[in-house]
Amino acid sequence: MARYRGPKGKISRRFKEPIFGPSKALERRKYGPGQHGRGRKRKTSDYKVQLEEKQKAKYLYGVLEKQFRNTFDKAARKQGVTGEIFLQLLESRLDNAVYRMGYAPTRRAARQLVNHQHVLVNGKRLDVPSCLLKPGDVVQIKEKSRKIELVNQAIGSGKRFGWLDINTDDYSGTFRNYPDREEIPENIKESLIVELYSK
């Protein structure tokens, strides 16, 4: 499956947020990339604002358009607030859960850990980063993979989240429940994404 492999600094500067983690480029140059980055600001259309919010969410979670749209359609079919359910589904992705549990420094690194079969779900090896976890699922780093330097450097550096039970001694974590919107720290205005897809 294809991933975005372009320059990360430019994306962070474009959205004025550290999309892929701390960015020196964003600290040094707090304006947009390219020759028009420091140009005068023009009035932006509603469509552009909505589109940029969608693109920001895609880059944050490392999801391409088709998968992103499929996840949104799945959220739209469920009862409740579509935008909130959509973010809950993105948060329940296996690669995101590994990142949130603090076993990888970034979502990209978490995705690679899953792809290379270093992660078990409910005791079974699973190498699909987009797999959606259900409440009660136990995610664990394989015993042979616990010596990986990347994993050991990342352990303990992550924040604690109310929807995850983390046991660093056992290199595991339990996905307790879907998070409430207030618990998700990402700066995403999901209502704009709903408006964009509702057109």
Backbone as CSV, one residue per row, in Angstrom:
resi,resn,N_x,N_y,N_z,CA_x,CA_y,CA_z,C_x,C_y,C_z
1,MET,0.851,-1.189,0.000,0.000,0.000,0.000,0.889,1.242,0.000
2,ALA,0.564,2.196,-0.838,1.358,3.420,-0.944,1.190,4.282,0.303
3,ARG,2.248,4.995,0.650,2.232,5.946,1.763,2.794,7.258,1.280
4,TYR,2.510,8.343,2.016,3.123,9.626,1.681,4.590,9.580,2.090
5,ARG,5.493,9.776,1.138,6.922,9.717,1.423,7.628,11.021,1.067
6,GLY,6.860,12.076,0.880,7.431,13.371,0.515,8.039,14.091,1.709
7,PRO,8.453,15.361,1.504,9.071,16.141,2.582,8.085,16.437,3.710
8,LYS,8.463,16.079,4.942,7.564,16.248,6.085,7.549,17.691,6.584
9,GLY,8.707,18.354,6.471,8.789,19.737,6.947,7.836,20.659,6.213
10,LYS,7.695,20.453,4.921,6.805,21.304,4.118,5.358,21.151,4.548
11,ILE,4.963,19.920,4.844,3.588,19.670,5.273,3.320,20.349,6.608
12,SER,4.277,20.250,7.529,4.126,20.903,8.837,4.020,22.416,8.682
13,ARG,4.837,22.988,7.797,4.800,24.437,7.575,3.498,24.855,6.904
14,ARG,2.991,23.988,6.040,1.741,24.305,5.338,0.572,24.442,6.302
15,PHE,0.508,23.532,7.278,-0.597,23.558,8.242,-0.233,24.295,9.535
16,LYS,1.041,24.744,9.628,1.529,25.461,10.816,1.351,24.640,12.090
17,GLU,1.513,23.326,11.944,1.411,22.400,13.073,2.418,21.270,12.874
18,PRO,2.966,20.696,13.958,3.906,19.572,13.814,3.178,18.268,13.487
19,ILE,2.783,18.118,12.239,1.981,16.979,11.790,2.689,15.644,12.014
20,PHE,3.981,15.586,11.703,4.728,14.331,11.810,5.634,14.305,13.041
21,GLY,5.308,15.068,14.052,6.147,15.163,15.245,6.925,16.475,15.239
22,PRO,7.747,16.713,16.261,8.503,17.974,16.354,9.267,18.270,15.071
23,SER,9.164,19.513,14.608,9.779,19.882,13.325,10.653,21.117,13.485
24,LYS,11.954,20.960,13.160,12.866,22.106,13.220,12.529,23.120,12.142
25,ALA,12.050,22.627,10.996,11.676,23.519,9.894,10.553,24.453,10.323
26,LEU,9.608,23.929,11.108,8.477,24.731,11.583,8.941,25.761,12.603
27,GLU,9.924,25.405,13.414,10.453,26.334,14.414,11.229,27.469,13.747
28,ARG,12.008,27.128,12.718,12.849,28.137,12.056,12.037,29.056,11.145
29,ARG,11.087,28.448,10.412,10.305,29.234,9.434,8.825,29.043,9.712
30,LYS,8.226,29.987,10.370,6.831,29.853,10.790,5.856,30.358,9.726
31,TYR,6.282,30.349,8.479,5.418,30.735,7.367,5.323,29.557,6.406
32,GLY,4.390,29.644,5.458,4.148,28.541,4.529,5.329,28.270,3.616
33,PRO,5.399,27.050,3.032,6.503,26.704,2.136,6.325,27.334,0.754
34,GLY,7.395,27.336,-0.017,7.314,27.821,-1.398,7.504,29.316,-1.527
35,GLN,7.539,29.791,-2.768,7.825,31.201,-3.028,6.698,32.132,-2.575
36,HIS,5.508,31.577,-2.392,4.381,32.416,-1.953,4.083,32.258,-0.464
37,GLY,4.963,31.561,0.232,4.734,31.287,1.647,4.586,32.527,2.505
38,ARG,5.356,33.594,2.139,5.298,34.824,2.930,4.482,35.906,2.244
39,GLY,3.776,35.515,1.183,2.966,36.491,0.446,1.773,36.971,1.261
40,ARG,1.081,37.963,0.733,-0.078,38.500,1.459,-1.185,37.446,1.521
41,LYS,-1.889,37.459,2.623,-2.944,36.472,2.829,-4.190,36.878,2.057
42,ARG,-4.730,35.920,1.347,-5.969,36.157,0.611,-7.113,35.472,1.313
43,LYS,-8.291,35.945,1.036,-9.470,35.350,1.653,-9.632,33.917,1.133
44,THR,-9.810,32.974,2.058,-9.948,31.579,1.661,-11.421,31.187,1.613
45,SER,-11.758,30.358,0.653,-13.143,29.904,0.506,-13.469,28.849,1.555
46,ASP,-14.750,28.610,1.766,-15.182,27.579,2.715,-14.676,26.209,2.273
47,TYR,-14.718,25.981,0.960,-14.271,24.696,0.422,-12.800,24.452,0.746
48,LYS,-11.969,25.497,0.593,-10.539,25.347,0.858,-10.286,25.027,2.339
49,VAL,-11.023,25.693,3.223,-10.877,25.450,4.665,-11.239,23.994,4.993
50,GLN,-12.347,23.516,4.400,-12.792,22.133,4.637,-11.793,21.125,4.077
51,LEU,-11.297,21.397,2.865,-10.350,20.499,2.210,-9.042,20.408,3.002
52,GLU,-8.563,21.544,3.481,-7.316,21.552,4.253,-7.467,20.784,5.561
53,GLU,-8.643,20.874,6.172,-8.878,20.148,7.422,-8.861,18.636,7.165
54,LYS,-9.446,18.229,6.033,-9.439,16.808,5.666,-8.012,16.335,5.394
55,GLN,-7.247,17.129,4.656,-5.877,16.753,4.322,-5.012,16.666,5.577
56,LYS,-5.236,17.593,6.519,-4.477,17.572,7.765,-4.743,16.273,8.531
57,ALA,-6.012,15.875,8.608,-6.380,14.633,9.318,-5.759,13.416,8.630
58,LYS,-5.751,13.418,7.296,-5.159,12.302,6.546,-3.669,12.171,6.843
59,TYR,-2.950,13.295,6.847,-1.520,13.262,7.129,-1.254,12.847,8.575
60,LEU,-2.068,13.349,9.506,-1.888,13.028,10.924,-1.976,11.527,11.180
61,TYR,-3.007,10.893,10.616,-3.228,9.472,10.863,-2.546,8.565,9.832
62,GLY,-1.899,9.160,8.823,-1.180,8.370,7.830,-2.088,7.508,6.968
63,VAL,-3.238,8.069,6.571,-4.225,7.319,5.788,-4.389,7.983,4.422
64,LEU,-4.458,7.181,3.375,-4.682,7.719,2.039,-6.175,7.915,1.778
65,GLU,-6.487,8.568,0.664,-7.848,9.031,0.402,-8.913,7.932,0.430
66,LYS,-8.667,6.823,-0.267,-9.700,5.790,-0.370,-10.032,5.191,1.001
67,GLN,-8.998,4.891,1.776,-9.195,4.317,3.108,-9.849,5.337,4.045
68,PHE,-9.447,6.594,3.880,-10.013,7.681,4.690,-11.512,7.809,4.413
69,ARG,-11.874,7.772,3.131,-13.283,7.891,2.741,-14.095,6.680,3.204
70,ASN,-13.515,5.494,3.083,-14.205,4.280,3.540,-14.483,4.324,5.039
71,THR,-13.519,4.847,5.800,-13.694,4.974,7.253,-14.804,5.977,7.553
72,PHE,-14.836,7.070,6.783,-15.897,8.063,6.979,-17.271,7.465,6.662
73,ASP,-17.358,6.708,5.569,-18.637,6.084,5.201,-19.105,5.112,6.277
74,LYS,-18.160,4.398,6.870,-18.493,3.470,7.961,-19.039,4.242,9.157
75,ALA,-18.423,5.385,9.459,-18.886,6.226,10.573,-20.267,6.811,10.289
76,ALA,-20.503,7.180,9.030,-21.789,7.788,8.652,-22.948,6.802,8.783
77,ARG,-22.653,5.499,8.651,-23.703,4.481,8.751,-24.079,4.169,10.200
78,LYS,-23.224,4.570,11.142,-23.501,4.301,12.559,-24.377,5.393,13.151
79,GLN,-25.111,5.060,14.201,-25.949,6.042,14.877,-25.094,6.897,15.799
80,GLY,-25.363,8.196,15.794,-24.609,9.114,16.647,-24.037,10.263,15.845
81,VAL,-23.128,11.007,16.466,-22.498,12.155,15.809,-21.412,11.639,14.873
82,THR,-21.607,11.839,13.571,-20.712,11.264,12.558,-19.255,11.664,12.761
83,GLY,-18.994,12.941,12.995,-17.614,13.409,13.151,-16.902,12.757,14.321
84,GLU,-17.607,12.627,15.433,-17.011,12.013,16.630,-16.747,10.525,16.406
85,ILE,-17.704,9.829,15.796,-17.539,8.396,15.508,-16.376,8.191,14.544
86,PHE,-16.242,9.092,13.576,-15.168,9.025,12.594,-13.801,9.088,13.281
87,LEU,-13.629,10.038,14.205,-12.363,10.149,14.930,-12.127,8.937,15.830
88,GLN,-13.200,8.403,16.405,-13.076,7.203,17.241,-12.557,6.019,16.417
89,LEU,-13.061,5.884,15.189,-12.599,4.796,14.311,-11.126,4.977,13.944
90,LEU,-10.721,6.215,13.673,-9.319,6.477,13.355,-8.426,6.178,14.560
91,GLU,-8.921,6.506,15.752,-8.152,6.246,16.974,-8.056,4.752,17.285
92,SER,-9.030,3.976,16.793,-9.027,2.539,17.097,-8.185,1.724,16.114
93,ARG,-7.546,2.378,15.147,-6.644,1.676,14.227,-5.478,1.080,15.016
94,LEU,-5.004,-0.073,14.591,-3.943,-0.764,15.314,-2.662,0.062,15.367
95,ASP,-2.255,0.650,14.239,-1.013,1.438,14.245,-1.125,2.631,15.183
96,ASN,-2.302,3.256,15.226,-2.497,4.391,16.116,-2.455,3.958,17.583
97,ALA,-3.040,2.785,17.875,-3.049,2.276,19.249,-1.625,1.985,19.740
98,VAL,-0.790,1.398,18.872,0.607,1.111,19.230,1.342,2.422,19.527
99,TYR,1.065,3.444,18.721,1.678,4.769,18.927,1.189,5.397,20.238
100,ARG,-0.113,5.348,20.473,-0.686,5.945,21.688,-0.205,5.233,22.956
101,MET,0.042,3.933,22.853,0.516,3.183,24.021,1.979,3.484,24.346
102,GLY,2.653,4.168,23.425,4.032,4.569,23.678,5.074,3.542,23.295
103,TYR,4.735,2.629,22.370,5.704,1.624,21.933,6.383,2.034,20.625
104,ALA,6.034,3.210,20.121,6.675,3.753,18.920,6.666,5.275,19.039
105,PRO,7.722,5.945,18.563,7.789,7.406,18.701,6.835,8.172,17.780
106,THR,6.476,7.556,16.652,5.566,8.207,15.699,4.588,7.167,15.151
107,ARG,3.545,7.648,14.473,2.600,6.714,13.846,3.263,5.951,12.708
108,ARG,4.188,6.597,12.020,4.911,5.917,10.938,5.714,4.737,11.484
109,ALA,6.390,4.960,12.611,7.181,3.896,13.231,6.264,2.779,13.723
110,ALA,5.100,3.159,14.264,4.137,2.166,14.745,3.630,1.319,13.586
111,ARG,3.385,1.977,12.470,2.922,1.265,11.270,3.960,0.242,10.816
112,GLN,5.231,0.636,10.885,6.304,-0.266,10.468,6.413,-1.461,11.421
113,LEU,6.252,-1.210,12.724,6.285,-2.305,13.694,5.200,-3.338,13.380
114,VAL,4.004,-2.834,13.059,2.886,-3.741,12.741,3.166,-4.485,11.440
115,ASN,3.606,-3.759,10.419,3.895,-4.381,9.117,4.941,-5.482,9.214
116,HIS,5.927,-5.298,10.096,7.023,-6.262,10.226,6.724,-7.348,11.254
117,GLN,5.458,-7.452,11.626,4.961,-8.551,12.467,5.595,-8.593,13.860
118,HIS,5.762,-7.410,14.451,6.289,-7.339,15.813,5.159,-7.218,16.844
119,VAL,3.901,-7.175,16.370,2.773,-6.899,17.266,1.776,-8.055,17.286
120,LEU,1.295,-8.379,18.479,0.256,-9.393,18.657,-1.027,-8.718,19.123
121,VAL,-2.158,-9.217,18.630,-3.467,-8.753,19.101,-4.213,-9.970,19.630
122,ASN,-4.538,-9.922,20.900,-5.177,-11.062,21.573,-4.367,-12.355,21.410
123,GLY,-3.026,-12.201,21.460,-2.136,-13.357,21.389,-1.833,-13.847,19.992
124,LYS,-2.458,-13.226,18.969,-2.224,-13.657,17.586,-1.483,-12.573,16.811
125,ARG,-0.560,-13.008,15.954,0.212,-12.062,15.153,-0.691,-11.382,14.133
126,LEU,-0.572,-10.063,14.039,-1.408,-9.299,13.103,-0.532,-8.240,12.441
127,ASP,-0.518,-8.232,11.100,0.343,-7.284,10.392,-0.445,-6.321,9.506
128,VAL,-1.671,-5.984,9.943,-2.519,-5.052,9.182,-2.680,-3.772,10.006
129,PRO,-1.940,-2.694,9.669,-1.991,-1.462,10.470,-3.380,-0.834,10.553
130,SER,-4.212,-1.045,9.519,-5.533,-0.411,9.478,-6.602,-1.203,10.225
131,CYS,-6.219,-2.344,10.811,-7.179,-3.173,11.549,-7.796,-2.345,12.684
132,LEU,-9.137,-2.362,12.787,-9.825,-1.595,13.826,-9.993,-2.454,15.076
133,LEU,-9.498,-1.944,16.186,-9.597,-2.663,17.452,-10.991,-2.515,18.042
134,LYS,-11.390,-3.494,18.839,-12.666,-3.442,19.559,-12.370,-3.363,21.054
135,PRO,-13.305,-2.807,21.839,-13.083,-2.737,23.289,-12.750,-4.119,23.864
136,GLY,-11.691,-4.164,24.654,-11.256,-5.426,25.255,-10.082,-6.068,24.554
137,ASP,-9.756,-5.608,23.334,-8.625,-6.180,22.596,-7.300,-5.847,23.298
138,VAL,-6.429,-6.850,23.384,-5.112,-6.676,24.023,-4.032,-6.629,22.948
139,VAL,-3.265,-5.546,22.955,-2.172,-5.356,21.995,-0.861,-5.575,22.742
140,GLN,0.045,-6.360,22.139,1.291,-6.688,22.823,2.439,-6.752,21.827
141,ILE,3.625,-6.304,22.268,4.831,-6.445,21.453,5.350,-7.869,21.632
142,LYS,5.680,-8.528,20.528,6.176,-9.911,20.592,7.404,-10.004,21.497
143,GLU,7.555,-11.129,22.159,8.663,-11.297,23.111,10.018,-11.112,22.434
144,LYS,10.172,-11.665,21.231,11.450,-11.557,20.515,11.730,-10.115,20.062
145,SER,10.666,-9.317,19.952,10.816,-7.953,19.429,11.031,-6.916,20.529
146,ARG,11.038,-7.343,21.779,11.145,-6.399,22.897,12.548,-5.828,23.070
147,LYS,13.507,-6.373,22.324,14.882,-5.865,22.401,15.120,-4.755,21.374
148,ILE,14.130,-4.484,20.537,14.294,-3.459,19.503,14.527,-2.106,20.178
149,GLU,15.605,-1.440,19.774,16.004,-0.175,20.409,14.917,0.888,20.283
150,LEU,14.269,0.959,19.120,13.222,1.943,18.871,12.086,1.816,19.893
151,VAL,11.694,0.579,20.191,10.608,0.318,21.141,11.026,0.744,22.544
152,ASN,12.228,0.370,22.953,12.706,0.671,24.304,12.957,2.165,24.514
153,GLN,13.337,2.862,23.452,13.526,4.315,23.558,12.184,5.028,23.697
154,ALA,11.166,4.492,23.023,9.844,5.139,23.030,9.062,4.875,24.320
155,ILE,9.328,3.740,24.978,8.563,3.357,26.176,8.677,4.436,27.259
156,GLY,7.538,4.767,27.819,7.512,5.734,28.914,7.471,7.181,28.467
157,SER,7.764,7.433,27.170,7.761,8.814,26.686,6.363,9.278,26.287
158,GLY,5.469,8.322,26.071,4.112,8.675,25.648,3.233,9.126,26.809
159,LYS,2.138,9.812,26.463,1.173,10.248,27.474,0.235,9.089,27.802
160,ARG,-0.460,9.218,28.901,-1.466,8.216,29.279,-2.822,8.676,28.770
161,PHE,-3.586,7.739,28.235,-4.914,8.046,27.712,-5.948,7.186,28.416
162,GLY,-7.093,7.789,28.717,-8.124,7.122,29.500,-8.716,5.888,28.858
163,TRP,-8.634,5.779,27.540,-9.252,4.629,26.861,-8.265,3.464,26.666
164,LEU,-7.050,3.634,27.188,-6.035,2.590,27.053,-5.458,2.217,28.422
165,ASP,-5.370,0.920,28.696,-4.664,0.423,29.881,-3.297,-0.054,29.410
166,ILE,-2.232,0.538,29.934,-0.888,0.216,29.456,-0.092,-0.485,30.553
167,ASN,0.541,-1.591,30.186,1.396,-2.331,31.104,2.786,-2.431,30.471
168,THR,3.665,-1.478,30.799,4.987,-1.426,30.163,5.864,-2.611,30.566
169,ASP,5.613,-3.209,31.747,6.405,-4.365,32.179,6.196,-5.552,31.236
170,ASP,4.970,-5.651,30.724,4.608,-6.764,29.851,4.592,-6.350,28.375
171,TYR,4.975,-5.093,28.086,4.954,-4.549,26.718,3.569,-4.741,26.086
172,SER,2.539,-4.445,26.850,1.186,-4.672,26.335,0.274,-3.501,26.698
173,GLY,-0.916,-3.540,26.156,-1.926,-2.534,26.457,-3.281,-3.052,26.034
174,THR,-4.323,-2.576,26.730,-5.691,-2.992,26.416,-6.484,-1.806,25.907
175,PHE,-7.162,-2.013,24.785,-8.055,-0.990,24.235,-9.375,-1.104,25.000
176,ARG,-9.572,-0.242,25.994,-10.726,-0.364,26.896,-12.053,0.010,26.238
177,ASN,-12.060,1.151,25.580,-13.295,1.643,24.954,-12.949,2.719,23.928
178,TYR,-13.955,3.118,23.162,-13.746,4.197,22.194,-13.660,5.521,22.961
179,PRO,-12.707,6.377,22.631,-12.538,7.624,23.385,-13.645,8.644,23.111
180,ASP,-13.938,9.473,24.107,-14.831,10.620,23.898,-14.065,11.675,23.118
181,ARG,-14.794,12.560,22.468,-14.137,13.591,21.657,-13.186,14.447,22.494
182,GLU,-13.566,14.743,23.733,-12.743,15.605,24.577,-11.401,14.947,24.928
183,GLU,-11.353,13.625,24.856,-10.124,12.905,25.221,-9.113,12.862,24.082
184,ILE,-9.573,13.068,22.849,-8.674,12.983,21.689,-7.922,14.306,21.560
185,PRO,-6.598,14.277,21.688,-5.831,15.533,21.725,-5.590,16.202,20.374
186,GLU,-5.884,15.510,19.283,-5.568,16.072,17.958,-6.398,17.323,17.667
187,ASN,-5.743,18.310,17.069,-6.408,19.572,16.725,-7.103,19.430,15.360
188,ILE,-8.223,18.739,15.362,-8.982,18.501,14.124,-10.413,18.995,14.305
189,LYS,-10.879,19.760,13.338,-12.281,20.210,13.356,-13.063,19.247,12.468
190,GLU,-13.521,18.173,13.067,-14.160,17.095,12.304,-15.441,17.538,11.620
191,SER,-16.091,18.592,12.142,-17.337,19.080,11.521,-17.082,19.580,10.098
192,LEU,-15.875,20.124,9.853,-15.532,20.605,8.501,-15.379,19.431,7.535
193,ILE,-14.850,18.309,8.031,-14.700,17.121,7.185,-16.080,16.550,6.848
194,VAL,-16.978,16.550,7.826,-18.355,16.072,7.602,-19.038,16.950,6.565
195,GLU,-18.854,18.267,6.682,-19.459,19.203,5.714,-18.921,18.950,4.317
196,LEU,-17.611,18.707,4.202,-16.993,18.476,2.897,-17.559,17.224,2.233
197,TYR,-17.650,16.119,2.987,-18.131,14.865,2.427,-19.651,14.844,2.243
198,SER,-20.337,15.790,2.861,-21.793,15.825,2.750,-22.261,16.574,1.494
199,LYS,-21.327,17.196,0.776,-21.716,17.985,-0.402,-22.143,17.082,-1.551
